[in-house]
Amino acid sequence: MLVPNRICETTNTINSSQIPGEIDDNFIAHHAAKARGGTGWIGSETWLLNFPFPPETPDEVGLSVGFAAHQAAYQNPAFHVGMKKFTDEVHDAGSVAIVQLTHLSAVWSPSAIPVVGAQDYTPHTLGEEEIQAILQIYADAAAVAKDIGADGIEIHCAHETLGYSFLSPVTNKRTDKWGGGPQGRIRFVVEALERVRGAVGDGLALGIRMSGKEFRQGGFDNLESREMVYYIGESGLLDFVSVDVGHCWGAPSYVPSSYFGHGEFREFGKAARADLDPKTKVLFTGRVNDPVIAEEMLKEGYCDLIGMVRAGIADAEFANKAREGRLAEIRRCISCTRCIDEASEPMTFPYKPRCSINPVIGNEVRWANEYRPTDSPKKVVVVGGGIAGCEAARIAAERGHKVTVLEQGKRLGGQLILASKAPGRDDFEDQIYFEENELARLGVDVQLETGADLDTINALSADAVVIATGSLPRVPDDVKGLDLPHVVQGWDAIRGNVQIGERVAIVSQEDYYETPTIAEYLAQKGKQVEVFHKSTQLGFEIARYSVAMVLAHMENVGVQVTPNLVLTEIQADGLEFVSSFGGHTYRKEGFDSVVLVYGSVPQHDLYDQLKVEGKVAQLYVAGSAWVPRFMAEATQHGATIGLVI
């Protein structure tokens, strides 16, 4: 298999198709855009395979059990048609298409041990007849992959898959030929490779995806992983090995967030490279979002190919931009993990993929159909330089409008400036750089330290006005004692512009990242921090690929968490709480500072005033000024306004 370059979209199930079980135009638009953008290896999304269950047993499909079903999408003729169309587009762009085959189930396993430590589903123990039937399913699916024009096949043997369950000493306790030491535990993987090679011949590249280290209690370390890779390589069946690191619920997970360094676990790629025949290529993936870093890793021999999935989600054109020397125009992934987190635990219905910083993701077909240069350039004023305002300005300017941005602060960025101050979130500033660079490149008139009122807007005689004035911290109206001098807002605490005592109580009424990042920020400054949280778990809305790392950071810096409490009163010497569920009251004492994290409220007064006045022909409200949500929602809202002006 000849790959045009070493940049890889490793297989990632972002759920881009909006027709379950089929390959629709949304799927093709999302993944093929990366091929056109210069990514040489397109892994698209995994093929979840069927299981040979007895006919009377029910299908089990869900977050905890994975995909345990009698039938799979690859058996559907409509799926074949869509995949053939997709591979043709990938080939037309000059890239190669890889199909990953995955048995993802907590229902069947080599031993009766839960596959994922975070859930308690005890699986059925596989018998010999069942193992043989599963091995044949790999071959059957591989034959379909060959027919639709795939260039390579990868068997998924990492994190929570059946291949992983055979390799891991945690989940494989067998004493027959399918278990034992590393040489015994690889047998399932080797026989699956043999079946696939027998089905497709020598015309397709064949490889596996495998973890360099589990990061799970009792799991294999890198030395044992290397031993297994070496034995699998001795079979002569491997053309490539795709290496990642971590466990699906672990700290780290195999989707490393911004809490980790760029390519932090690259040594595991180099280790696999040392243990394999040079003809077998090593692909390393694990938070590589910058082409300069990727080039260094190749030059220094860490791997032969680089997985850059989220780099291509943030900017499908990043490879072309790098090749052409347009590095300042690359929208770099900030590793917030929103894309893959939400794909694993959909929070919206109907589900569409999202990227915190790229508004096109999940909307590729719409943007292809509707994005056009304007026929009638307008004078556009955007009030507010947060991400919603910047995206509205950027898209409007790209389309040919004359845009002015009024920002009251010293810099663009809005809440991103705050977020980038939090531990492990410094990469968020990359998006600010992107917006600053793009608005300058597009000739947008950015006026910093400039407030706006009705007179300001009217004096500019704008044809369209976008109010993107953001939100401010919510002040609860049902808590006594908020006027005491030791009570501050979380935003002010992380800005560093208020005095914070040694012993800090953080009172939280939000379930995402804001509370833990403020807690860690203060703890790293030597404060003793205790969080009193309204819900059963801090970071309740943080999904599985990231929540373990957040909680690990709380533990590492000594933050104490007390759940299920709602604040009722602050006194000079204590705090009064009521149980979130039972009605019991509690008193906590000994805190020097009380930090409130209650979410935020929209600031749309200027929009309301302009609407009443009625002088602006096109008036819009964007982002948190409309309703405070997450970054992706603000990005998409602002960009959509820029699209329709």
N, C-alpha and C positions, 0 to 999 in steps of 0.2 A: 504494500500500500504506500503510495507516494503522497505525502502530506505537503502542501505548498509552503507551509511555515510551521513553527513550533508552538503556536498559540492555540490552545484547546478550550472549547466549551465542553467540559466534562459533563456527563449526563446529570441533569438536575430536573426534578419534577416540580416545575413551577406552576403546573396545571394551566397552561396557556390556552388549551382548547376549551371552547365554551360549549361543545357538544360532547358530553361524557362518553368515553369509549370510542371516539372517532377523532380523526385528524382534520380539523376545520381550517378555514382561512386565517383565523387568529393564531393558531399554532404555527402555521407556515410563515406568517408574517413575522412573528416573534423570533423564531430560530433562524430563518433564512436571512433576516436582516443582519445577523452576526456574520454570516458567510459573505454577504455583500460588503460588510464593513471590514473584512480582512481577516477574520478568524479562520484558520485553516482546517480545524478539526471540529465538527459539529456533532455533539453527543445527544442533543435534544433531550427527550424525556424517557424514562425507563419503561420497558415493557413488563408490566406486572403479569406473571404467568399463572396459569390455572393449577389446581391441585386435583389429583385423582381420588377425590373423596367418594365414599359410598353414595349412591344416588339419593338415599333417604336423608342424608345429613344436610343441614342448612348452610348456606353461604354465610360467612362472617366477614364483614368489611367495616373497618372503622379505625380510629386513631390508635386504640389500644391493641387491636388484633391484626392490623395491617390488611392485606388483601388475601383472603382465604375463600376462594370461589371455584365452582366447577368449570366455569367458562371465563375466558379472558379476551381482551379486545383484539389481540393478534389473530384470533380465530374468526373474526368478523370480516367478510369480504369488503365492506365499506371502509374498514380500517386500512386494508391493503391498498385500496385506491388512493386514499388520502396520503399514506406513507410514500407511495410511489411518486405522487405529485411533489411531495416534500423533498425526497432524495433527488429528484430531477432538478429542482430549484437550487439545492445545495451544490450539485455538480455544475450547473450552469454558472454559478458564482465562482467555480474553481476550487471548492473545498471538498472534503470527504465527509461522509455520513457514517456514524458509528451507532450501532444498536446495542443497548444494554439489556440483558436478560436477568430478571429478578424474581425470585420466589421470596415474597415479603409476607411472612405470616408468623403470628405467635400461637397458632393453633397446632401446627405440626413442627416437631423439632427432634433432634437426635436423642434428647433426654427430657425427662419431665421436670424441667427447670424453666422458670419464666425467662423468655428471650430478652426482655428489656427490664432492667432493674426497677424502673419507675412504675411498672404495673404488675399485677399479681395473676395474670392469666397463666395457668399451668397448662402446657401443651400436651397433646397426644404424642407418645413416643413412636417414632417411625419404625415399622417393620421392614424386612428385606424386600418384600413384594412392593411396598409403597416407595421405598428408595429407588428401586429399579424403574418404576413408573414415572417418578419425578425426573430422573436422569433422561428418560426418553422425551419428556416434555421440553427440556432444553434443546434437544436435537430438532424436535418438530418446530419450535419457535425460530430456531436458527435457519431452518430451510425457508421459512417465510421471509426472514430478514434478507436472505440471499435473493429471493425472487423480487423483492421490492427495490433492489439496487443498493443495498448497504455495502460499504467498503470494508467494514470491520465489525466484529462482535465482541462484546465485553460481558463476561459473567460477573454479576455483582456478588462479591464474597466479603463485603464489609458491613459493619453496623446493622444489626437487626434482620439481616437477610438469612435465608436458609444456609447459604454457603458459609456465612459468618458463624452460624450456630454450630456447624461441624468443626470449624477451625478453632473456636474459642474453648479453652479449658473450663470456662465457667458453665457453658451450656452443653458441652459434650463430655459426658461421664461414661461413655460406652466402653465395654471391655472386649467387644468383638472387633472385626477387621475395620470398622468405621470409626474407631476411637483409639484411646490409649495416648501415646506421646505424639509429638508433632508429626512424625512420619505416618502414623495411623490416621490422624485427624485430617490430613490433606487428601486422603483417598477419594472422598466424595467430590472434591473440586477437580482432581485429576480425571476421574471418570466422566464428569460432566464435560470437561474439555475434550476428552476422547470422543464422546457422543457427538458433540458439536462439530468437531473436525471431520468426523465420518459423514455428517450430513451435508456439509458445505464444501468439502474438498480444500484445496490449497489456495484457492483464489481470493479468499478473504483473510484479513488480519484477525488474529484471535488473541484475546487477553483477559485479564481479570482486574477487578478493583478490590483492593485489600488495604486494611489499616496497618500502618507502621507500628502502632501501639494502641491498645484499647483504652487506656485511662479508665479502667473499671476495676473495682476490687476483685482480685483473683484472676483478672484477665491477662492475656499475653503481653509481655513487654517487647521492646524492639529486638532484643536478641532472639526471642522465640519467634517473632514475626519473620526475622531474617532467615531463621532456620527453615521455616515453612516455605517461604518464597524460594529458597535455594532448592528444596526438594521438589517443589512444583516445577521450577525451571528445568530440573534434570529430566523431566518427562519429554522435553523437546517440543512441547505443544504451544509454548508461549511466544507470541510476537511482541507483546507489550504487557507491562504491569502499571496500573494506575494506583498511586499511593496517596492516601490521605491519613489523617491521624484523629483519633478520638472515638467517642461513643455517642449515640444519638441523644441521650439525656445527660451527657457527661459534662465535666469541667476540665478540659475543654470538650465541646462537642466537635464533630467532624466538619462543622461549618463555623470556623473561628471568627469571632466578632472583632470589633475594634479594640477590645480589651487585650488583644494579642498583637505582637509585632508582625510586620509584613513578612510573610513566608517564614514565620518563626520556627516551624518544625521541618525546615528544608533538609536537615541532616538525615531524616528518615528516607528521603529520596536518594541521597548520596549512598546510604547504607545499602539500599536495594540495588543501586547501580553497581556497587562493588561485588554483590553476590550473584549477579546474573551474567550470562554470556553477553558480550557486547552487541550481538545481533538482537537481543531482546531489549526493547526500548522502555525506559522508565519515564512515566508521566507523574509529576508531583503537583498536587493541588492543595491549597491551604492559605487563603488570604494573600494572593498575589494580584494586586490591582494596578500596578504601575509597570509600563513596558521597560523602564530603565532597570528596575529591580529584577524583572524577569530576565533581561539580557545578562545581568550580572550572575544570576543563578545558573544560566546555561554556560556562561564562560568559565565559571568555577567548578563545573562538573557535578552539580547537585542532581541533575536530571537531563533527559533528552527532550522532553516536551513539558510545557507549562500549562496547568489548568488555570484559566482566568474567567470563570463563569460570571461572577458578579461584576467584574470589570465590563463585560459585554452587556449585562443588564443595565448598568448605569449609563453606558454609552456604547451602542452597537458599532459605532464607527471608530472606536478607540484605536484599533489596529491600523486602519488607513491613516488616521491622524498622526500616529506615531511614525509610520513609514514616511509620511510627507513632512515630518518635522514640525507638526502643529501641536506640540505638547501642551501649550497653554490653553488649547481649545478642548482638551479632553475633560469630560465630566467624570471625575474619579469616584469610584465606589467608596462610600464612607463606612462600609462594613457594619451597618446597623442591623443587618440580617432580616429586615422586614420582608424582603421578597420570599425567602425560603421559609421563614417562620410562618408567615401567613399561608403559604401553600400547604404546609403540614397541618395547620389548624385553621382552616378558613373562618374568618370573622365576618365576612360579608356574604350576602345572598342576593342575586346569583353571584357566584364567585368570579372574580377577575384578578389576575396577578397585579401586584403593585410594587413600585420602587419608590423609595422616599424622595429621590431627587430627579428621576426621569419620568416626566408625565406621560410619555408615550406608552410605557409598559402597561399591558392589558387593554390598550386602546389603539393598537397598531393599525387595525383596519380603518377605524374612524379617521385617524390622522392622515392615512394615505388617501382617503377619499375627500377630506375637507381642507387639508392644509394647502393654501394657495396664496401667492402674493396678492395684496389688496388691489382692487381696481380703483379705489378712491382713497388715497392717503389722507389720514386725519391727524389732527393735533391731539395727542393723548397725554394726559397727566395721571401719574400714579402717585398716590400719597401713601408712603410707607415702603421701606426697603427691606422688609423681611422676605422670606422665600416666596410667598404668594405674590407680593408686589414685584419682586425681581423677575419671576417667571412671566407674569402678565406683561411687563415691560419688554422682556427679551423676545417673546414670541411676537408681540405687536411690532417691535422694531424689525425683526427678521422679515415680517410680511410687508414692510415698507412704510409703516406709520412713523411720524415724527414724535418721539416720546421724551417726556421729562419726568424724572423721579424726584420727589421731595421727601427727604429723610431727615427726621429731627436729630438723629444720633450722629456720632462722628464717623460712622462706618456703616456700610450695608450689612445685612445679616439678620437683624432682629433677634429672635430667640435662639438662632443658631450660634450667636456670639456667646450667650449664656451656656448653651449645651456644650460648646467646645472647651469650656473651662473645667468640665467634669472629668474625673479620672477615666482614662480609657476612651475619651471622646474627642481627643484633639484633632482627629481626622475630619470631624464635622466642619472644621474651618476650611477644608478643601472645597466645599460647596460654596462658601463665601468667595473664595478666590475665583472659582468658576464664574459666578455671577458678576463679580467685578470685572473680570477679563472680558466676558461676553458683552456686557453693557458698554464697555469702552470700545470694543471692536465694532459694535453696531452703531456707534455714534449717539448713544442715549445721553441726554443731558442730566447727569446726576448731581443734584444740589443737596449736599450734606449740611447738617446743623441748620436745617430749614424747617420751621413749623408751617402748618397750613390751617387756614380758616376759610370762611366763606369769601372774604375779600380777596385772599390770596388766589383762590380758585377762579373767581370771576375775572380777576385781572389777567389771568393767563388765556382766557377766551378759548378754552379747550373744547373740542368736539366730543371727546369721550374722557370720562374721569373714572379711575379705579381707586376705591378706598380700601387700602390694605393696612389699616392702622393697628392690626393685631389685637392682643388681649392683655389683660393685667391680672395679677394674682387675685383669686377669690378671697374675700373677707367674709367669714361666716357671720350670719346675723343671729345665731342662736347660742352663742358662746359669750359668757361674761368675762370681763377682765382683759379684753384685747388691747386696752389702752395702757397697760402696764409697760414700763420701760424695757423689760427683758423679753418682750414678745416681738419677734421679727418675722418677715416673710422669707421663704426659702430662696426666692430669686435674689433678694438682697444679701442673704448669707453667701451665696455662691459668687455674687459680684465682689464680695469682700469689702463692702462699704458700710457695714454695721459691726458693732462690737459683739463678739460671741464669747460667752463664758466657757469655763472648763467642762462643766457637766451640762449636756444639751439634751433636751427632749424634742424630738421631731414628731409632730402630730400630723398624720397623713390621712388624706381622704382621696388619694388617687392610686391607681393600681398598675401604673406602667413604670417607666424608668426614672421619673423625676425624683421620687423619694429616695430610692437607693443611691442615685448619683450624688444627691446633696448630702446624704448620710456619709458616703465614702469620702467625699470632698472634705467634710469637717473632721472625720476620723483621721484622715491622713495629716491633718494639721495638729494632731495630738489631742483632740477633744474626746471626751467620753460620751458616746452617743447611744441613746436608746430611742427606738422608733415605736410609737404607739399607732397601730394601724387598724383601720376600720374593718378589714376583711380577714379571711382565714389565713391568707398567705401574702407576704410582701411580694409585689410584682406579679399579682394574680393574672394580669393580661399579657405578661411576657411569655412568649411561646417556648417550646421545649428545647430548641437549639441554643437558646440564650439564657434561660432562667437559671440553670444550674450555675453558670459562671457568675451571674449577678449575686446569687445567694452565697457562693463561695467567697466572693469579694467582701460581702458583709461579715462573714465569719473571719476572714483573714485580717481585717482591720479592727475586729472586736466590737462591731455594732450589735447591740442587743435589740431583739424584735419582740414586741408584745402585741399579739393580734387581737382582733375582735373588740376593740374599745373605741368609743366615740366621746370626744371632749365636750364637756358641758360648762366648765368654768376654770379660769386661770386665776390663781391667787399669788401673792408675793412669795409664799412658802410652799406652794404645792399646786397640783392639778387634780380636778375632779372629772372622772370618766363614768360613763354608763356602758354596760355591755351592749354590743351590737345586736345580740339575740335574746338574752335572758332577762334584761331589765335590772340586773344587779349593778350597784355602784362601787367605784373603786377610787382610792386616793393615792397619788404618787407624789413623793416629795424629794427635795434635794437637788433641784435643777437650777443652774445659773441663767440659762437661756431657754426660751421656748420658740421653736421654729415651726411655722405653719406651712404645710404643703397641701393646699385644698383645690388644686387645679386653677383654672383661670376663667375670666369672663370677657366676652367680646367688647371691643371698643368701636362702636359704629355711630357715634353721635354726629360726626361730620357727614356721613352718608345720609342720616336721617334729615339733617338740616338741608342738605342739597336736594334731597327728594322733595321736601316741602316747598323749597324755593322754585324748583322746576325749570331752572335755566339751562341745565346740562342736557344735551340731546341724548347721550348714551351714558348712563350712570351705573356703575357696578360696585359691589362689595365683595371682597375676596378674603379667603383664608380664615384666620382666627377672628378677624373682624366680623365675619359672618357667623361662624360657630367654631370654637376651639376643638380641634381634633389632633391627629398626628401629622407628622411632616408630609407624608405622601398625599394626604388629603389637601393640604395647603398648596403643595406643588401643583397637583392636578387642577385644582380650582383656579389658581392664578393663570396657568398656561391655557386653560380652556377659555378664559376671558380674552386672553391675547389672541386666541384662534378665531373668536367670533366678532371681535371689533371690526 
